[in-house]
Amino acid sequence: MENYTKGKTVEEPLDRNRIPIPNLPENFLWMQVKGGSKMPRLLEHASGVLDTDETKAVVWTGSGDGVLRAIACAEAMKRHKKIQHQITKIGYRKCEEFWEPQTDALERLVVNREIPIIHILLSNDPVNTTEPGYQSLNCNNAFWQTNVSTKKKPYKKQPKVSPEEIAAMGLQTNSTKGKKNLSRFNSKKKPSTDKS
C-alpha cells in the first residue's frame, strides 16, 4: 500500500429509525458515543435529561473505537441511576475507504469494511423481558443460575499403600526418595596435598 494514500472514508449513516431494538419508547435520549468522547460530559448530559419527567429511557450507541466507551457509559449510568431494564444489540455498520494512487499506472481502490456497533437501551419502564439481549438490574435469569455447588468439597485423604502391597502388584518403589545418596561422594579419594 506504499503506492497509495488514504482518501475519504464514507460510513453508513446512523438513524434513529434503524436502531435494532423493537418497541422503543417514543421519547428516548439517543447518545452516540465516539472513541474520543469524554465520559463525564456524556454521563452528566444523559443524567440531566433522565432527571426530567419527559424522558425515561436512553439508548447508548457506539461503533468502532466508541464501542467500549459506550458500554462503560451504560454500565456507569445503570449503577448510578439504579436502572431496572437493559436490552443490548450488537451488529455491524458498513464503511467504504477510498485509496488514491500516487502514480498514474494504478487505479483507485475502494475497500469495503464492516465496523462493529452496539446499541444499549436503559429503561426504568417495563420492556419485553423475552427479547434476546435483555438484562435486569437483579439479573436473576437462567444464565447465572447453576446446579454446581459453590461449597468446597472436603479433602479426602488417600489411603497409604505399603511397599509390600505395591510389590505384590508388580510395581517398584523408590524407598530412598528424598534422601541423598552421599556414598558415591565419600568414596572418591581426596587429592593429595603432599608436595614432595
C-alpha positions as a Python dict, from the first residue, in 0.01 Angstrom:
ca = {
    (1, 'M'): (0, 0, 0),
    (2, 'E'): (307, 226, -18),
    (3, 'N'): (186, 343, -361),
    (4, 'Y'): (-149, 468, -221),
    (5, 'T'): (-265, 740, 13),
    (6, 'K'): (-585, 712, 213),
    (7, 'G'): (-860, 936, 82),
    (8, 'K'): (-1209, 988, 219),
    (9, 'T'): (-1399, 740, 434),
    (10, 'V'): (-1776, 704, 394),
    (11, 'E'): (-1961, 536, 681),
    (12, 'E'): (-2319, 417, 678),
    (13, 'P'): (-2520, 695, 848),
    (14, 'L'): (-2682, 630, 1185),
    (15, 'D'): (-3059, 679, 1202),
    (16, 'R'): (-3298, 667, 1499),
    (17, 'N'): (-3543, 459, 1297),
    (18, 'R'): (-3282, 190, 1225),
    (19, 'I'): (-3190, 106, 1585),
    (20, 'P'): (-3246, -273, 1601),
    (21, 'I'): (-3429, -270, 1936),
    (22, 'P'): (-3803, -337, 1889),
    (23, 'N'): (-4073, -135, 2067),
    (24, 'L'): (-3854, 161, 2158),
    (25, 'P'): (-4037, 429, 2357),
    (26, 'E'): (-4138, 736, 2161),
    (27, 'N'): (-3939, 972, 2381),
    (28, 'F'): (-3588, 841, 2440),
    (29, 'L'): (-3247, 1002, 2459),
    (30, 'W'): (-3005, 876, 2194),
    (31, 'M'): (-2639, 907, 2295),
    (32, 'Q'): (-2394, 846, 2007),
    (33, 'V'): (-2053, 773, 2156),
    (34, 'K'): (-1728, 811, 1963),
    (35, 'G'): (-1378, 696, 2055),
    (36, 'G'): (-1273, 1043, 2169),
    (37, 'S'): (-1591, 1128, 2361),
    (38, 'K'): (-1544, 1245, 2721),
    (39, 'M'): (-1733, 1012, 2956),
    (40, 'P'): (-1800, 1263, 3237),
    (41, 'R'): (-1964, 1505, 2992),
    (42, 'L'): (-2173, 1230, 2833),
    (43, 'L'): (-2290, 1099, 3170),
    (44, 'E'): (-2366, 1448, 3300),
    (45, 'H'): (-2579, 1529, 2996),
    (46, 'A'): (-2764, 1194, 3000),
    (47, 'S'): (-2829, 1213, 3375),
    (48, 'G'): (-2967, 1566, 3342),
    (49, 'V'): (-3208, 1462, 3067),
    (50, 'L'): (-3321, 1148, 3254),
    (51, 'D'): (-3400, 1354, 3563),
    (52, 'T'): (-3679, 1525, 3370),
    (53, 'D'): (-4019, 1357, 3352),
    (54, 'E'): (-4031, 1361, 2971),
    (55, 'T'): (-3757, 1103, 2907),
    (56, 'K'): (-3735, 771, 3091),
    (57, 'A'): (-3510, 575, 2854),
    (58, 'V'): (-3170, 623, 2696),
    (59, 'V'): (-3001, 437, 2409),
    (60, 'W'): (-2620, 432, 2408),
    (61, 'T'): (-2475, 370, 2061),
    (62, 'G'): (-2108, 322, 1983),
    (63, 'S'): (-1928, 197, 1675),
    (64, 'G'): (-1563, 117, 1611),
    (65, 'D'): (-1348, 281, 1878),
    (66, 'G'): (-1660, 401, 2061),
    (67, 'V'): (-1795, 53, 2147),
    (68, 'L'): (-1603, 15, 2473),
    (69, 'R'): (-1675, 373, 2578),
    (70, 'A'): (-2050, 324, 2511),
    (71, 'I'): (-2051, 9, 2726),
    (72, 'A'): (-1866, 189, 3007),
    (73, 'C'): (-2112, 481, 2997),
    (74, 'A'): (-2413, 247, 3002),
    (75, 'E'): (-2275, 47, 3295),
    (76, 'A'): (-2192, 361, 3494),
    (77, 'M'): (-2538, 505, 3437),
    (78, 'K'): (-2709, 175, 3514),
    (79, 'R'): (-2535, 151, 3853),
    (80, 'H'): (-2569, 519, 3944),
    (81, 'K'): (-2935, 560, 3847),
    (82, 'K'): (-3043, 206, 3951),
    (83, 'I'): (-3198, 145, 3609),
    (84, 'Q'): (-3403, -175, 3610),
    (85, 'H'): (-3405, -290, 3246),
    (86, 'Q'): (-3142, -321, 2973),
    (87, 'I'): (-3154, -456, 2617),
    (88, 'T'): (-2828, -489, 2423),
    (89, 'K'): (-2797, -541, 2048),
    (90, 'I'): (-2475, -578, 1851),
    (91, 'G'): (-2417, -568, 1478),
    (92, 'Y'): (-2209, -413, 1202),
    (93, 'R'): (-2201, -82, 1019),
    (94, 'K'): (-2076, -61, 660),
    (95, 'C'): (-1781, 161, 577),
    (96, 'E'): (-1609, 241, 245),
    (97, 'E'): (-1248, 359, 234),
    (98, 'F'): (-1112, 522, -80),
    (99, 'W'): (-739, 489, -153),
    (100, 'E'): (-587, 725, -410),
    (101, 'P'): (-289, 606, -623),
    (102, 'Q'): (34, 803, -618),
    (103, 'T'): (127, 701, -973),
    (104, 'D'): (-77, 720, -1294),
    (105, 'A'): (-34, 348, -1370),
    (106, 'L'): (-250, 242, -1073),
    (107, 'E'): (-625, 264, -1026),
    (108, 'R'): (-822, 400, -733),
    (109, 'L'): (-905, 137, -468),
    (110, 'V'): (-1228, 108, -272),
    (111, 'V'): (-1214, -106, 44),
    (112, 'N'): (-1544, -220, 200),
    (113, 'R'): (-1532, -290, 572),
    (114, 'E'): (-1778, -373, 846),
    (115, 'I'): (-1731, -190, 1175),
    (116, 'P'): (-1880, -336, 1495),
    (117, 'I'): (-2164, -138, 1650),
    (118, 'I'): (-2353, -171, 1979),
    (119, 'H'): (-2688, -31, 2095),
    (120, 'I'): (-2776, -44, 2467),
    (121, 'L'): (-3125, 54, 2583),
    (122, 'L'): (-3159, 150, 2950),
    (123, 'S'): (-3511, 200, 3082),
    (124, 'N'): (-3697, 212, 3411),
    (125, 'D'): (-4025, 147, 3229),
    (126, 'P'): (-4112, -219, 3166),
    (127, 'V'): (-3974, -368, 2842),
    (128, 'N'): (-4009, -706, 2674),
    (129, 'T'): (-3819, -942, 2905),
    (130, 'T'): (-3817, -1221, 2643),
    (131, 'E'): (-3623, -1010, 2393),
    (132, 'P'): (-3275, -1152, 2320),
    (133, 'G'): (-3014, -934, 2489),
    (134, 'Y'): (-3236, -847, 2788),
    (135, 'Q'): (-3083, -797, 3134),
    (136, 'S'): (-3237, -678, 3458),
    (137, 'L'): (-3069, -499, 3744),
    (138, 'N'): (-3126, -800, 3970),
    (139, 'C'): (-3004, -1034, 3694),
    (140, 'N'): (-3191, -1342, 3816),
    (141, 'N'): (-3200, -1502, 3474),
    (142, 'A'): (-3111, -1862, 3395),
    (143, 'F'): (-2761, -1776, 3275),
    (144, 'W'): (-2639, -1706, 3628),
    (145, 'Q'): (-2821, -1998, 3791),
    (146, 'T'): (-2616, -2315, 3803),
    (147, 'N'): (-2659, -2653, 3963),
    (148, 'V'): (-2295, -2668, 4068),
    (149, 'S'): (-2244, -2618, 4438),
    (150, 'T'): (-2009, -2336, 4528),
    (151, 'K'): (-1904, -2505, 4852),
    (152, 'K'): (-1561, -2658, 4854),
    (153, 'K'): (-1560, -3032, 4874),
    (154, 'P'): (-1377, -3169, 5175),
    (155, 'Y'): (-1034, -3308, 5103),
    (156, 'K'): (-1031, -3684, 5105),
    (157, 'K'): (-701, -3823, 5219),
    (158, 'Q'): (-592, -4111, 5002),
    (159, 'P'): (-514, -4430, 5192),
    (160, 'K'): (-146, -4515, 5214),
    (161, 'V'): (-29, -4828, 5038),
    (162, 'S'): (251, -5023, 5197),
    (163, 'P'): (562, -5115, 4995),
    (164, 'E'): (465, -5482, 5030),
    (165, 'E'): (127, -5418, 4862),
    (166, 'I'): (297, -5227, 4582),
    (167, 'A'): (545, -5512, 4530),
    (168, 'A'): (255, -5761, 4526),
    (169, 'M'): (105, -5561, 4236),
    (170, 'G'): (429, -5596, 4043),
    (171, 'L'): (533, -5234, 4082),
    (172, 'Q'): (861, -5094, 4209),
    (173, 'T'): (910, -4827, 4470),
    (174, 'N'): (1193, -4592, 4541),
    (175, 'S'): (1217, -4611, 4916),
    (176, 'T'): (1512, -4371, 4926),
    (177, 'K'): (1315, -4092, 4761),
    (178, 'G'): (1407, -3765, 4921),
    (179, 'K'): (1728, -3899, 5076),
    (180, 'K'): (2053, -3807, 4913),
    (181, 'N'): (2288, -4093, 4844),
    (182, 'L'): (2614, -3944, 4956),
    (183, 'S'): (2815, -4266, 4947),
    (184, 'R'): (2936, -4204, 4595),
    (185, 'F'): (3085, -3871, 4701),
    (186, 'N'): (3259, -4020, 5006),
    (187, 'S'): (3423, -4299, 4807),
    (188, 'K'): (3631, -4062, 4595),
    (189, 'K'): (3984, -4009, 4708),
    (190, 'K'): (4082, -3668, 4818),
    (191, 'P'): (4361, -3513, 4618),
    (192, 'S'): (4696, -3538, 4780),
    (193, 'T'): (4829, -3222, 4938),
    (194, 'D'): (5178, -3363, 4973),
    (195, 'K'): (5417, -3161, 4756),
    (196, 'S'): (5736, -3360, 4760),
}
